[in-house]
Amino acid sequence: MSSSPHTLTPGSSVGSIMLLVLAALLPAIAAYYFFFGPAILISLALASATALAAEALMLKLRQYPVKFFLSDGSAILTGWLLALSIPPLAPWWLVVVGTGFAIIVAKHLYGGLGNNLFNPAMVGFAVLMISFPATMTHWPTPLMLAQHPISIGEVLQYYFSGALQGVNLDAVTMATPLDTLKTQLSLQHTVSEVKNMPIFGSFGGKGTEAIAAMYLLGGLFLLQRRIITWHTPVSFLLALTLVAALFNGIDSSRYASPLFHLFTGGAMLGAFFIATDYVTAPTTPLGKLIFGTGVGLLEYVIRVFGGYPDGIAFSILIMNAAVPLIDAYTQPRVFGHDSGVKS
């Protein structure tokens, strides 16, 4: 129900839900660590600390009980989602700026938890992508640990000094698979030629396809626990699959397969963990289907025809703006209400 009265199901508090969502992210974080090294742990820790500090500051300024709201886990989840969306070798200030903006502006200046129109993590990501596009493209090379072992201490050194002693940063960073595909296609290479490059795996980006699979696993866990419903992720992934299959069928040399789009970039993360946000997504079943379909279509359009290699943040933010209208026109019939039709 989108309005009162509400019935509280045991174990359905905000804190318990946020804890389950954080737990569902752990398999992907483990895969992240395996393929991209320990930098992701530093990013998550820094994002968590910044999110909690910003949350406490705003709660104090707004004269809300700090301890009560700080313990619900929503701020940490926002920090984690942002940290998982940006390069793990990003400098410390990038994580701080993005997370701080997400909590202070996108969340609290809209009234705090339950009142924000736009997903805070995606607002933070969009601000960073627009403001610091070059910095947002330095991603670690998959299996970096096997080729250039970098300890947590060295990662911290890079975070705060911008340099890795004895290691050339170009040797351990790369453009994302989506960015590489987009660039190479603009140079008139075919999809099959581009996918022979070493950063590509069986059907997606090397390493990122395994991470996407772990996001899928975490999403299935959330569905099984009924933390989310199937409407948004299924409609999102189905729309992305169908439009990718359409263009791939028209010209497979210019347009990648649906599997590539599903298991590369932020599609799985967006489908199960971001587009399903309780606050910024529709509340009706039909509205969720419309919302997910819109996000999936926009994701493909921005990826393939837009100026950014991955459009997950922008597609979700655009559809967030349409949520009030979607909810208004998808309300289910109220039984027992006089429809005005006379028998």
C-alpha positions in Angstrom: 0.0 0.0 0.0 1.3 3.4 -0.9 -0.7 5.3 1.8 -1.8 4.5 5.4 -2.9 2.5 7.1 0.1 0.2 7.0 0.6 -3.2 8.6 4.1 -3.8 9.8 5.4 -7.2 8.9 7.9 -8.7 11.5 11.5 -8.1 10.4 10.4 -5.4 7.8 12.0 -2.4 9.5 14.1 0.0 7.5 17.2 -1.2 9.3 16.6 -4.9 8.6 15.8 -4.3 5.0 18.9 -2.2 4.4 21.0 -4.9 6.1 19.6 -7.5 3.8 20.3 -5.3 0.7 23.9 -4.8 2.0 24.3 -8.5 2.5 23.1 -9.1 -1.1 25.9 -6.9 -2.4 28.6 -9.0 -0.7 29.0 -11.7 -3.4 29.6 -8.9 -6.0 32.1 -7.2 -3.7 34.0 -10.5 -3.3 34.1 -10.8 -7.1 35.2 -7.2 -7.3 38.0 -7.9 -4.9 39.2 -11.0 -6.9 39.3 -9.3 -10.3 40.2 -5.7 -9.4 42.1 -6.0 -6.1 41.7 -4.5 -2.7 41.0 -0.9 -3.8 37.3 -1.6 -3.7 37.5 -2.2 0.1 39.1 1.3 0.6 36.4 2.9 -1.6 33.6 1.2 0.4 35.1 2.2 3.7 35.7 5.8 2.6 32.2 6.0 1.1 30.7 4.6 4.3 32.5 7.0 6.6 31.6 10.0 4.4 28.0 8.9 4.2 27.7 8.5 8.0 29.4 11.8 8.7 27.2 13.7 6.2 24.1 12.0 7.5 25.0 12.9 11.1 25.7 16.5 10.1 22.4 17.0 8.3 20.4 15.2 11.0 22.0 17.5 13.6 21.3 20.6 11.6 17.7 19.5 11.1 17.3 18.7 14.8 16.5 15.0 14.2 17.6 12.2 16.5 21.0 11.3 15.1 21.5 7.9 16.6 18.1 6.6 15.6 18.3 7.6 11.9 22.0 6.9 11.6 21.5 3.3 12.5 18.9 2.5 9.8 21.7 1.7 7.3 20.3 3.9 4.4 23.3 6.2 4.4 25.7 3.3 4.2 23.7 1.7 1.4 23.9 4.9 -0.6 27.7 5.1 -0.1 28.1 1.5 -1.1 26.1 1.9 -4.3 28.1 4.9 -5.3 31.4 3.3 -4.5 30.5 0.3 -6.6 29.7 2.6 -9.5 32.9 4.6 -9.7 36.5 3.4 -10.3 38.0 1.8 -7.2 41.3 3.6 -7.8 39.6 7.0 -7.9 41.3 9.6 -5.6 39.8 10.0 -2.1 38.2 13.3 -2.8 36.1 11.9 -5.7 34.5 9.4 -3.3 34.0 12.1 -0.7 32.5 14.6 -3.0 30.2 12.2 -4.7 29.0 10.6 -1.4 28.7 13.9 0.3 26.6 15.4 -2.5 24.4 12.3 -2.6 23.6 12.5 1.1 23.5 16.3 1.7 21.9 17.5 -1.5 20.0 14.6 -3.1 18.7 13.1 0.1 18.4 15.7 2.9 17.7 18.9 0.9 14.7 17.0 -0.4 13.5 16.2 3.1 15.5 13.1 4.0 14.7 9.4 3.8 11.3 8.9 2.1 11.1 12.3 0.5 13.8 12.4 -2.1 12.6 12.5 -5.7 15.9 11.2 -7.2 18.0 8.3 -6.2 20.8 9.8 -4.1 23.6 7.4 -5.2 22.8 8.1 -8.9 22.7 11.8 -8.4 26.2 11.6 -6.8 27.4 9.5 -9.7 25.9 11.9 -12.3 27.6 14.9 -10.7 31.0 13.1 -10.7 30.6 11.9 -14.3 29.7 15.4 -15.6 32.3 17.2 -13.4 35.2 14.8 -13.6 34.8 12.7 -16.8 38.5 11.9 -17.2 39.0 10.8 -13.6 35.9 8.6 -13.8 37.5 6.5 -16.6 40.5 5.1 -14.8 39.4 1.6 -14.0 41.8 -1.1 -12.8 42.7 -3.8 -15.2 41.0 -7.2 -14.5 43.2 -9.7 -12.6 45.5 -6.8 -11.7 46.6 -8.8 -8.6 48.2 -11.5 -10.8 50.1 -9.1 -12.9 50.9 -6.1 -10.7 50.2 -7.0 -7.1 49.2 -3.9 -5.2 48.7 -4.0 -1.4 46.1 -2.1 0.6 48.9 0.1 1.8 49.9 1.0 -1.8 46.3 1.6 -2.6 46.0 4.0 0.3 49.2 5.7 -0.9 47.6 6.3 -4.3 44.4 7.5 -2.8 46.0 10.3 -0.9 49.1 11.1 -3.0 47.9 10.3 -6.5 51.0 8.1 -7.2 52.0 4.4 -6.9 55.7 4.0 -6.1 57.3 1.8 -8.7 54.1 1.1 -10.6 53.0 3.0 -13.7 49.3 3.7 -13.3 48.7 3.2 -17.0 49.8 -0.4 -16.5 47.0 -1.2 -14.1 44.2 0.9 -15.5 42.1 0.8 -18.6 38.9 2.2 -20.2 35.8 0.2 -19.4 34.6 -2.4 -21.9 31.6 -0.3 -22.8 33.8 2.8 -23.4 36.3 0.7 -25.4 33.5 -0.8 -27.6 32.0 2.7 -28.2 35.4 4.2 -29.1 36.5 1.3 -31.4 33.1 1.3 -33.2 33.6 5.0 -33.9 36.9 4.0 -35.6 35.0 1.7 -37.9 36.0 -1.6 -36.3 33.4 -4.3 -36.0 32.0 -5.8 -32.8 33.7 -9.1 -33.4 37.1 -7.3 -34.0 36.7 -5.3 -30.8 35.7 -8.3 -28.7 39.1 -10.0 -29.6 40.8 -7.4 -27.3 42.1 -8.9 -24.0 39.7 -6.8 -21.8 36.7 -8.7 -23.1 35.6 -12.1 -21.7 33.3 -14.7 -23.1 30.3 -12.4 -23.7 31.0 -9.3 -21.6 33.9 -7.4 -20.1 36.6 -9.7 -18.5 35.9 -9.7 -14.8 32.8 -7.4 -15.0 30.7 -10.3 -16.4 31.4 -12.3 -13.2 30.6 -9.3 -11.1 27.3 -8.8 -13.0 26.5 -12.4 -12.3 27.0 -11.9 -8.6 24.7 -8.8 -8.7 22.1 -11.1 -10.4 22.6 -13.7 -7.6 22.2 -10.9 -5.0 19.1 -9.7 -6.8 17.5 -13.2 -6.8 18.2 -13.3 -3.0 16.3 -10.0 -2.6 13.4 -11.4 -4.7 13.4 -14.6 -2.6 13.2 -12.6 0.6 10.5 -10.4 -0.9 12.6 -7.3 -0.3 11.9 -6.3 -3.9 9.3 -7.4 -6.4 10.0 -8.8 -9.9 8.2 -6.1 -11.9 11.0 -3.5 -12.1 14.1 -5.7 -12.6 12.3 -8.1 -15.1 10.9 -5.2 -17.2 14.2 -3.4 -17.1 16.3 -6.4 -18.3 13.6 -7.6 -20.7 13.4 -4.1 -22.4 17.2 -3.9 -22.6 17.4 -7.5 -24.0 14.7 -6.9 -26.6 16.1 -3.6 -28.0 19.6 -5.0 -28.0 18.4 -8.1 -29.8 16.6 -5.9 -32.4 19.6 -3.8 -33.3 22.0 -6.8 -33.1 19.7 -8.6 -35.5 19.7 -5.7 -37.9 23.5 -5.3 -37.9 25.6 -7.6 -35.7 28.8 -5.9 -36.8 27.8 -2.6 -35.3 25.6 -3.6 -32.3 26.6 -5.9 -29.5 24.6 -8.9 -28.4 22.0 -8.7 -25.6 24.3 -10.8 -23.3 27.0 -8.2 -23.7 24.7 -5.4 -22.6 23.2 -7.5 -19.7 26.6 -8.5 -18.2 28.7 -5.4 -18.9 28.5 -2.1 -17.0 25.9 -1.3 -14.4 22.8 -3.1 -15.9 22.5 -5.8 -13.2 23.4 -3.4 -10.3 20.8 -0.9 -11.6 18.1 -3.5 -12.2 18.1 -5.1 -8.8 19.6 -2.6 -6.4 19.0 0.9 -7.8 15.9 1.0 -9.9 14.0 -0.9 -7.2 14.6 1.8 -4.6 11.4 2.1 -2.5 11.4 5.9 -2.5 12.2 6.9 -6.0 10.4 4.2 -7.9 6.7 3.7 -8.6 4.5 2.0 -6.0 2.0 0.2 -8.3 2.7 -3.0 -10.1 1.9 -1.5 -13.5 3.9 1.6 -12.7 6.9 -0.6 -11.9 6.6 -2.3 -15.2 6.5 1.0 -17.0 9.3 2.4 -15.0 11.6 -0.6 -15.5 10.8 -0.6 -19.3 11.6 3.0 -19.6 14.9 2.6 -17.7 15.9 -0.3 -19.9 15.2 1.5 -23.1 16.9 4.7 -22.0 19.9 2.7 -20.8 20.4 1.2 -24.3 19.8 4.5 -26.1 22.4 6.4 -24.0 24.9 3.5 -24.2 24.7 3.2 -28.0 23.7 6.6 -29.3 24.5 9.0 -26.4 27.6 10.6 -25.2 28.3 8.3 -22.2 29.4 4.6 -22.4 27.0 3.6 -19.7 23.7 5.3 -19.1 22.4 3.6 -16.0 22.5 6.7 -13.8 21.0 9.0 -16.3 18.3 6.6 -17.4 17.2 6.0 -13.7 17.3 9.8 -12.9 15.2 10.6 -16.0 12.6 8.0 -15.0 12.7 9.1 -11.4 11.3 12.5 -12.6 8.4 10.6 -14.2 7.5 8.6 -11.1 4.8 11.0 -9.8 3.0 11.0 -13.2 3.4 7.2 -13.5 1.9 6.6 -10.1 -1.0 9.0 -10.8 -2.1 7.2 -13.9 -1.5 3.6 -12.8 -3.5 3.5 -9.6 -5.5 0.2 -9.3 -9.2 0.1 -9.1 -10.6 0.8 -5.7 -13.2 -1.9 -5.0 -16.3 -0.7 -3.3 -16.0 2.7 -4.8 -18.8 4.1 -6.9 -17.4 4.3 -10.4 -20.3 6.4 -11.6 -21.6 3.8 -14.0 -25.3 3.1 -13.4 -26.6 -0.4 -13.9 
